[in-house]
Structure formats: C-alpha cells, structure tokens
Amino acid sequence: HRQHAEAIVATFAERASSATVKQWALNRLDKWEELARVAHDKAMRLTYSPYDVDRGERKLLHTALEPPTDPIEGEEKFCAPTSMRDVEPAVHIWLSQPGATKRKEQG
C-alpha cells in the first residue's frame, strides 16, 4: 500500500506544482499588462531592463538594492538579480597563511 500511496502523493505534488507555476506566471503577465496600462495613462514609455539604453523612460526590471524611486503598485514583482553573486548559494571562504600547512607538518 505504501508504494501506491507514494505514487498518489507524487501525482498530486506534480499537479500542484504545475498549477502553482502556471498561476505565478499568469499573475506576472496580469501585473505586466496592468503596469503597461498605467504607463500608457501617464504617457510613459516602458522597457523591461535598465540595460536597454534609450529604449524607454521607465525601466521595470530592477534589483532589490536599487528599487525604483517612484514605484508603481505591483512593480516590485519585477525585482530580479543581475549577477551570479545574487543567485548562487553562499560559499564559505577559508583563509590561511601561505605555507602554514608546510610549517605545521614540519613541526
């Protein structure tokens, strides 16, 4: 019975995960359309990235450390890392003096 139950759990988890991702993506699309409407109403030109030079006056992609100065409600959903340092897990750095191991071995 355990294998059957685990198969059912796996099926439900897969479906839930799929539905969650779909809802997340649809939410982002809805928010993007809403922000585009707001920008249109305010006669603003939008672009996605601050690296798209001269493509628009309102850049929606920003980092957590550089939020927009005049945010539009929902704009925070487009905060994203732009560097691998922002997305990779923390790495422990062990510092030692050069040659310390050799001196230790020599006693």
C-alpha positions as a printed Julia matrix, in Angstrom:
107×3 Matrix{Float64}:
  0.0    0.0     0.0
  2.88   2.34    0.73
  4.04   2.39   -2.91
  0.53   3.14   -4.12
  0.14   5.96   -1.58
  3.52   7.43   -2.55
  2.52   7.34   -6.22
 -0.68   9.23   -5.41
  1.26  11.78   -3.36
  3.75  12.23   -6.21
  0.91  12.76   -8.7
 -0.77  15.36   -6.5
  2.54  17.13   -5.87
  3.27  17.27   -9.6
 -0.18  18.68  -10.35
  0.04  21.21   -7.51
  3.48  22.29   -8.59
  2.33  22.72  -12.17
 -0.71  24.74  -11.08
  1.45  26.89   -8.81
  3.91  27.72  -11.57
  1.09  28.44  -14.01
 -0.63  30.75  -11.52
  2.66  32.52  -10.76
  3.3   33.12  -14.48
 -0.26  34.31  -15.14
 -0.02  36.66  -12.17
  3.16  38.19  -13.64
  1.52  38.6   -17.04
 -1.54  40.25  -15.47
  0.66  42.63  -13.49
  2.74  43.47  -16.58
 -0.43  44.37  -18.51
 -1.67  46.48  -15.6
  1.65  48.34  -15.38
  1.58  48.9   -19.14
 -1.92  50.42  -18.83
 -0.77  52.71  -16.0
  2.26  53.79  -18.03
  0.09  54.45  -21.07
 -2.32  56.54  -19.0
  0.63  58.57  -17.67
  2.18  58.85  -21.16
  5.27  56.9   -20.07
  7.27  54.61  -22.33
  8.16  51.28  -20.73
 11.1   48.99  -21.18
 11.93  45.89  -19.2
 15.59  46.35  -18.34
 17.73  49.31  -17.3
 20.33  47.89  -19.7
 18.07  48.7   -22.68
 19.6   52.12  -23.21
 17.37  54.7   -24.93
 14.51  52.22  -25.3
 12.12  53.76  -22.79
 11.93  56.08  -19.86
 10.51  53.62  -17.33
 12.61  50.55  -16.56
 10.62  47.83  -14.79
 13.43  45.37  -14.06
 15.42  46.43  -11.01
 17.45  44.88   -8.22
 16.44  44.66   -4.59
 19.23  47.09   -3.71
 18.15  49.63   -6.33
 14.36  49.91   -6.11
 12.6   52.49   -8.28
 12.4   55.97   -6.81
  8.74  56.33   -7.73
  7.33  52.79   -7.66
  4.05  51.83   -9.25
  1.98  49.36   -7.23
  2.97  45.82   -8.2
  6.26  46.86   -9.77
  8.15  45.02   -7.02
  7.23  41.74   -8.74
  9.84  42.57  -11.37
 12.77  42.75   -9.0
 15.47  40.35  -10.18
 19.13  39.55   -9.55
 21.5   40.6   -12.32
 24.63  38.87  -11.09
 25.52  35.26  -10.3
 26.64  36.55   -6.89
 22.99  37.33   -6.22
 21.67  33.89   -7.1
 24.27  31.3    -6.14
 24.33  29.88   -2.61
 26.72  31.26   -0.06
 30.23  29.92   -0.29
 32.43  29.65    2.76
 35.9   31.04    2.26
 38.62  29.61    4.42
 41.59  31.9     4.86
 45.03  30.64    5.75
 48.52  31.98    5.62
 50.63  30.8     2.68
 52.87  27.94    3.76
 51.04  27.42    7.06
 50.37  23.75    6.25
 54.03  23.04    5.44
 55.19  24.67    8.68
 52.64  22.65   10.63
 53.79  19.38    9.0
 57.45  20.18    9.68
 56.58  20.56   13.29
